Amino acid sequence: MSEKRKKPVINKPLKNIRKMGNITFRSFSQAIYLTTVFFTDNGLISYASSCAFGFLFSFIPVVFLIFAIVVRILHTSPEAVTELLAKTGIFDKAFNIESMVDSLLNVSKITSVEIVMIITIFFMARRFFASSMASLRTIFKEKVEVQPLLQQGIILIGEAIFIISAAFLIIFISVLRTVRAQPVFADLLTKFPIITSNLSTIIVNGVPVVFIFAVVFFFYKQGSRSKPPLLPTMFSAGLCTLVFWSFQKLMRYFININNYNFVYGALSTIIVLLLEVWFFFLFFLYFAEFLFVYQYFDTLLLSELYVLPERDDTRLIPTMKRILFITPTSLISKKGSTVSFKKDEFIYFQGDKEDYVYYIIKGSVLIMQPNNVEYEDTGDFFGEQACLLNSSRKEEAKAVTDVQLLRIDKETFYELIDKNLKVSQKALSKISSYFSKIYGRINDNLL
């Protein structure tokens, strides 16, 4: 080639990319799309069902255990516990709360039978915690070597923390109710009825919501094992809690539990409870998937860019997907991630010792191979051959128009291949096509 190569200002390549950059409407839409696709592909609806049934089978024995801790060990007023549970509208229809509390009070000391029951309850509840952890491992795909004994210990510790926290939550709400009934608070309630009543209502009703948020946050932060950032974890846990709280309010508005009790009796309460729990785990896993997408957004976005549908695929869904992903605003906004070339400038020459892969953000590029010429346009990748074969350039790339490129280093491109089967299939297909064109033409010339 007689043309001289111009030296544009080249920034650092896109390297070690992980979480989402500047959040725009497009990048947020891309994140929601990826979350929904991965949520479906990972079979998380089935995991939600497994977690819901595990919770239901664990729920009753764990409730009994919490009752025992609250009433017998922590000496909370049985009347306060009975009143609190009756307020929930769940237990009073399915169980005889007063009879259950009386049975606990009639036991004078802890016997070996009770110890065996407590151990059994722990093992019954393991399915719930194990299902939750398995679903998070499916989402985050972090391979961590954990010894089986240690893993079981972690599950048991998590269960114990959950039970103790729930017990103290009941005590806290019971104490608030007791304080509210004191003469001093009664005087304040008389003087400032609006402020005091609203404040106590907010505290009593808000504590369970805060508890749910704390549990979800703990599972996201520790259960994922991928060390997600603090603020995104809090944001995802907050969204999960808010959506579930809104769903509960919506259910209370549309579903009259008394009508179902009239038809189905106590079974209706279990059905509604199971429905609420299933939706909770749907939200829990969906926003866990969202946290995963946020944490690895740029890597996932690059994978989607590489397997974008071809321009000649005019079907509705591929066309919409191409429109959604063809402009990677999150990647473009990162400092040093893009490079620009003027018309007729060479991007690289044959024999160059570079192994970057390029994505065309805008413009057109001419790829000149021995005995072969190709045009690449917006949304296309080029330059994979040198990267995958670990060799010098066997072709030249020239800007046909003013172009803006995303430059990706070899380590990042290998990461895409390693984590996405479709990316590896397309990359191998391009290499196969490359060798077919080069060596096929050589053989034709020899013949």
Order of alpha helices (4+ residues) and beta strands (2+ residues): alpha-alpha-alpha-alpha-alpha-alpha-alpha-alpha-alpha-alpha-alpha-alpha-alpha-alpha-alpha-beta-beta-beta-beta-beta-beta-alpha-beta-beta-alpha-alpha
